[in-house]
Amino acid sequence: MERRFSTKISLILLIISACLTLCSCKSAADDSQPEEQPTSEQSAKHTAVVLTGSADGTVVYGNDSVTIDASHTANGYVMADYTGSNSKVKFRITGPDNVTYTYNLHNSYETFPLTSGNGDYLLEVFENIKGNRYSTLFSQNIQVSIENSFDPFLYANQYVNFSADSEVVAKGEELASSASTDVEIVENVYDYIITHFTYDYDKADSVQSGYLPDVDEIYRSNTGICFDYAAVMAAMLRTQQIPTRLEVGYMGDAYHAWISTYITNKGWVNGIIEFDGNDWKLMDPTFASTSSSPKDFLTDNDKYITKYVY
């Protein structure tokens, strides 16, 4: 997919800061009773769970130049590998919502999420002829039934690309270690990003279409553009079992990337992290309405329009 990211206004990363409270209760009749420990679910959040694609070869489509492995559509993804000689190859996925996602395809297996949910998908591969002209190399219709609707937002993919060895995964585990709830994990990741990372204006001015974030490189350099920030945060949160969508769309005329997260018993929740070129602000209407000393909060969601979800 070919996109260019704005340099002058907000980086928007969707998160939640809703007030969830974990109460630790001791029996008044037994003062020797040990303090309550985190639940097994909370304890598990401290250990990274890394979900990456696998091309098992049980369901395969393609030809001499391209292979599409659909062995794990039930987990919300397909994998594709191009072995031809063309230097410009596109992989296009159109789901049941009729939204078309276009990716650059490379000479190795990559994971592509099926974010449109259950239903019929059209998978197409195109090779470049000249300039912006492409010819169809392969196409295939498949029927998809995803067992866990959150899986596309927990697995690594071409846009949110991590592995068990990724530095951001280890950092996410460290940041989660002091948290008792998903909300606190999200806040810890947010606080780390805004205090350690700086926006890369030069990169924003020169970024080319087809750019993909390298989350570890971004983590080591402590700098990036909105796409970079969204990918790093999504990697940290997904590996803490917090479903996280990397979303791309518009704020007015500006093209942006951000994230939204799913919190148990709350659903997909929206809170905006905004970068205006100088300052970062956590903007959360739920937190603002329930806190005695609220942070800045969003008053107009309508100007943020999601086009694609990864």
C-alpha positions as CSV (number, residue, x, y, z in Angstrom):
1,M,0.0,0.0,0.0
2,E,1.3,3.4,-1.0
3,R,0.9,6.0,1.7
4,R,2.7,9.2,2.8
5,F,2.6,10.4,6.3
6,S,2.1,14.1,7.4
7,T,5.0,16.0,9.0
8,K,3.3,18.9,10.7
9,I,0.5,17.8,12.9
10,S,-0.8,15.1,15.2
11,L,0.5,11.6,15.6
12,I,-2.6,9.9,16.7
13,L,-2.4,6.7,18.6
14,L,-5.7,5.3,19.9
15,I,-5.6,4.0,23.5
16,I,-7.7,3.9,26.6
17,S,-7.1,5.3,30.0
18,A,-10.5,4.2,31.6
19,C,-10.4,3.8,35.3
20,L,-10.4,0.1,36.1
21,T,-9.6,-0.8,39.7
22,L,-8.2,-4.0,41.1
23,C,-9.1,-4.4,44.7
24,S,-7.0,-6.5,47.1
25,C,-9.0,-7.6,50.1
26,K,-7.7,-9.3,53.2
27,S,-9.8,-11.1,55.8
28,A,-10.1,-9.0,58.9
29,A,-10.4,-12.2,60.9
30,D,-7.0,-13.5,59.8
31,D,-4.2,-10.9,59.7
32,S,-1.7,-13.6,58.9
33,Q,-3.3,-14.3,55.5
34,P,-0.9,-13.3,52.6
35,E,-1.8,-10.4,50.4
36,E,-3.8,-11.2,47.3
37,Q,-1.7,-12.0,44.3
38,P,-2.5,-10.9,40.7
39,T,-4.9,-13.2,38.9
40,S,-3.5,-15.8,36.5
41,E,-4.6,-13.6,33.6
42,Q,-2.7,-10.6,35.0
43,S,0.4,-12.7,35.7
44,A,0.3,-14.0,32.1
45,K,0.3,-10.4,30.9
46,H,3.8,-10.0,32.3
47,T,5.2,-12.7,30.1
48,A,5.3,-11.9,26.4
49,V,3.2,-14.1,24.2
50,V,4.6,-13.9,20.7
51,L,2.2,-15.0,17.9
52,T,3.8,-15.1,14.4
53,G,2.6,-16.6,11.2
54,S,3.4,-20.1,10.0
55,A,3.2,-21.4,6.4
56,D,2.3,-25.0,7.2
57,G,1.5,-25.9,3.6
58,T,-1.8,-27.6,4.4
59,V,-3.8,-25.1,2.3
60,V,-1.8,-23.6,-0.6
61,Y,-2.6,-21.7,-3.7
62,G,-0.4,-20.2,-6.4
63,N,1.8,-20.9,-9.4
64,D,5.4,-21.1,-10.3
65,S,6.1,-17.5,-9.1
66,V,3.9,-17.0,-6.1
67,T,2.6,-19.1,-3.2
68,I,-0.2,-18.1,-0.9
69,D,-0.4,-20.2,2.2
70,A,-3.9,-20.2,3.7
71,S,-3.3,-22.8,6.3
72,H,-4.2,-20.4,9.1
73,T,-7.2,-18.4,8.0
74,A,-8.9,-19.5,11.2
75,N,-6.3,-17.5,13.0
76,G,-7.0,-14.4,10.8
77,Y,-4.1,-14.4,8.4
78,V,-2.6,-15.7,5.2
79,M,1.0,-15.8,4.1
80,A,2.5,-15.1,0.7
81,D,5.9,-15.7,-0.9
82,Y,7.0,-14.4,-4.3
83,T,9.8,-16.3,-6.0
84,G,9.7,-14.6,-9.4
85,S,12.1,-12.1,-10.9
86,N,9.9,-9.0,-11.0
87,S,11.1,-6.2,-8.6
88,K,7.7,-4.7,-8.1
89,V,5.0,-7.0,-7.0
90,K,1.7,-6.2,-5.4
91,F,-0.5,-8.4,-3.2
92,R,-4.1,-7.3,-2.9
93,I,-6.7,-8.5,-0.4
94,T,-10.3,-7.6,-0.7
95,G,-12.6,-8.7,2.2
96,P,-16.3,-9.1,2.7
97,D,-16.5,-5.4,3.6
98,N,-15.2,-4.6,0.1
99,V,-12.2,-2.7,1.5
100,T,-9.1,-3.4,-0.6
101,Y,-5.7,-3.6,1.0
102,T,-2.7,-3.4,-1.2
103,Y,0.8,-4.5,-0.1
104,N,4.2,-4.8,-1.7
105,L,5.2,-8.5,-1.9
106,H,8.8,-9.6,-1.4
107,N,10.9,-12.7,-2.0
108,S,10.1,-14.3,1.4
109,Y,7.0,-15.4,3.3
110,E,5.2,-12.5,4.9
111,T,2.1,-12.5,7.1
112,F,-1.0,-10.5,6.0
113,P,-4.0,-10.0,8.3
114,L,-7.6,-10.7,7.4
115,T,-9.0,-7.7,9.2
116,S,-12.4,-7.7,7.5
117,G,-13.7,-10.6,9.5
118,N,-15.5,-13.7,8.3
119,G,-16.6,-14.1,4.8
120,D,-15.4,-14.2,1.2
121,Y,-11.9,-12.8,0.3
122,L,-10.3,-12.2,-3.0
123,L,-6.5,-12.6,-3.1
124,E,-4.7,-11.1,-6.1
125,V,-1.1,-10.8,-7.0
126,F,0.2,-8.4,-9.7
127,E,3.5,-7.9,-11.4
128,N,4.7,-4.6,-12.7
129,I,4.8,-4.0,-16.4
130,K,6.1,-0.5,-16.7
131,G,5.6,2.7,-14.6
132,N,2.3,2.3,-12.7
133,R,1.0,-0.5,-14.9
134,Y,0.6,-4.0,-13.5
135,S,-0.7,-7.3,-14.9
136,T,-2.5,-10.0,-12.9
137,L,-0.2,-12.9,-12.0
138,F,-2.6,-14.9,-9.8
139,S,-6.0,-14.6,-8.1
140,Q,-7.9,-16.8,-5.7
141,N,-11.2,-16.6,-3.8
142,I,-11.3,-18.1,-0.4
143,Q,-13.9,-18.5,2.4
144,V,-12.7,-17.4,5.8
145,S,-14.0,-18.2,9.3
146,I,-11.9,-16.8,12.1
147,E,-12.1,-18.7,15.3
148,N,-11.1,-15.8,17.6
149,S,-12.0,-12.3,16.2
150,F,-9.0,-10.8,18.1
151,D,-6.4,-12.9,16.4
152,P,-5.7,-10.5,13.5
153,F,-4.8,-7.9,16.1
154,L,-2.6,-10.2,18.2
155,Y,-0.4,-11.8,15.5
156,A,2.6,-10.1,13.9
157,N,2.2,-9.1,10.3
158,Q,4.0,-7.1,7.6
159,Y,3.1,-3.8,9.2
160,V,3.5,-4.8,12.8
161,N,6.5,-7.1,12.4
162,F,8.0,-8.7,15.5
163,S,9.4,-12.0,16.7
164,A,10.4,-13.7,19.9
165,D,13.8,-12.1,19.6
166,S,12.6,-8.6,19.1
167,E,13.9,-6.0,21.5
168,V,10.5,-4.2,21.6
169,V,8.9,-7.5,22.9
170,A,11.4,-7.7,25.8
171,K,10.8,-4.0,26.5
172,G,7.1,-4.4,26.5
173,E,7.4,-7.2,29.0
174,E,9.5,-5.0,31.2
175,L,7.0,-2.1,31.0
176,A,4.2,-4.5,31.9
177,S,5.9,-6.0,34.9
178,S,4.6,-3.4,37.3
179,A,1.1,-3.2,35.9
180,S,-2.0,-4.8,37.5
181,T,-4.4,-4.2,34.6
182,D,-4.4,-3.8,30.8
183,V,-5.1,-0.1,31.2
184,E,-1.9,0.2,33.3
185,I,0.1,-1.7,30.7
186,V,-1.1,0.7,28.0
187,E,-0.3,3.7,30.1
188,N,3.2,2.4,30.9
189,V,3.9,1.9,27.2
190,Y,2.5,5.3,26.4
191,D,4.6,7.0,29.1
192,Y,7.7,5.3,27.9
193,I,7.2,6.3,24.3
194,I,6.5,10.0,25.0
195,T,9.6,10.3,27.3
196,H,12.1,8.5,25.2
197,F,11.1,9.0,21.6
198,T,11.3,12.1,19.3
199,Y,9.5,12.8,16.1
200,D,11.7,12.5,13.0
201,Y,10.8,15.4,10.7
202,D,13.5,14.6,8.2
203,K,12.2,11.1,7.8
204,A,8.7,12.4,7.5
205,D,9.8,14.7,4.6
206,S,11.6,12.0,2.8
207,V,9.7,8.7,3.5
208,Q,8.9,6.8,0.3
209,S,5.8,4.9,-0.5
210,G,5.9,1.3,0.5
211,Y,7.9,2.1,3.6
212,L,7.6,-0.5,6.4
213,P,8.7,0.1,10.0
214,D,11.5,-2.0,11.6
215,V,10.3,-1.9,15.2
216,D,13.7,-2.8,16.7
217,E,15.5,-0.2,14.7
218,I,13.0,2.4,15.7
219,Y,13.3,1.3,19.3
220,R,17.1,1.6,19.3
221,S,17.1,5.0,17.6
222,N,14.3,6.4,19.8
223,T,12.9,8.3,16.8
224,G,10.3,7.9,14.1
225,I,7.2,9.0,12.3
226,C,3.5,8.2,13.2
227,F,3.6,4.9,11.4
228,D,6.7,3.9,13.4
229,Y,5.2,4.9,16.8
230,A,2.0,3.0,16.0
231,A,4.0,-0.2,15.0
232,V,6.2,-0.1,18.1
233,M,3.3,0.4,20.5
234,A,1.2,-2.2,18.7
235,A,4.0,-4.8,19.0
236,M,4.5,-4.1,22.7
237,L,0.8,-4.4,23.4
238,R,0.0,-7.4,21.2
239,T,2.7,-9.4,22.9
240,Q,1.0,-8.6,26.2
241,Q,-2.2,-10.2,24.9
242,I,-3.9,-6.8,24.4
243,P,-5.6,-6.8,21.0
244,T,-4.3,-3.7,19.2
245,R,-5.3,-2.4,15.9
246,L,-2.9,-0.3,13.9
247,E,-5.2,2.1,12.0
248,V,-4.4,4.4,9.1
249,G,-6.6,7.2,8.0
250,Y,-7.2,11.0,8.0
251,M,-7.4,13.8,10.5
252,G,-8.7,16.5,8.3
253,D,-6.5,16.4,5.2
254,A,-3.6,14.9,7.0
255,Y,-2.7,11.2,6.6
256,H,-1.9,9.4,9.9
257,A,-1.3,6.2,11.7
258,W,-2.5,5.4,15.3
259,I,-3.7,2.5,17.4
260,S,-6.8,1.4,19.2
261,T,-6.9,-1.3,21.9
262,Y,-9.4,-3.7,23.3
263,I,-10.0,-3.8,27.0
264,T,-12.0,-6.7,28.6
265,N,-15.5,-5.6,29.7
266,K,-15.0,-2.3,27.9
267,G,-14.7,-3.3,24.2
268,W,-12.7,-1.4,21.6
269,V,-12.0,1.9,23.3
270,N,-10.8,5.2,21.9
271,G,-8.5,7.6,23.6
272,I,-6.2,9.8,21.5
273,I,-2.5,10.4,21.9
274,E,-1.8,13.5,19.9
275,F,1.5,15.1,18.8
276,D,1.2,18.7,17.6
277,G,4.8,19.1,16.6
278,N,6.0,20.2,20.0
279,D,4.1,18.4,22.7
280,W,2.4,15.0,23.4
281,K,-1.0,14.9,25.0
282,L,-3.0,11.9,26.3
283,M,-6.6,12.7,25.5
284,D,-9.2,10.4,27.0
285,P,-12.9,11.4,27.5
286,T,-13.6,8.5,29.9
287,F,-10.6,9.3,32.1
288,A,-11.4,13.0,32.0
289,S,-15.0,12.5,33.0
290,T,-14.1,10.3,36.0
291,S,-10.9,11.9,37.3
292,S,-10.7,14.7,39.8
293,S,-7.7,16.1,38.0
294,P,-8.3,15.0,34.4
295,K,-5.9,15.1,31.5
296,D,-6.8,16.9,28.3
297,F,-9.6,15.1,26.6
298,L,-10.9,14.8,23.1
299,T,-14.0,16.8,22.3
300,D,-14.5,16.0,18.6
301,N,-13.9,12.4,17.3
302,D,-15.6,13.0,14.0
303,K,-12.5,14.5,12.3
304,Y,-10.6,11.2,12.7
305,I,-11.5,8.9,9.9
306,T,-10.2,5.3,9.8
307,K,-9.5,4.0,6.3
308,Y,-7.5,0.8,6.9
309,V,-6.9,-1.5,9.9
310,Y,-3.8,-3.8,10.2
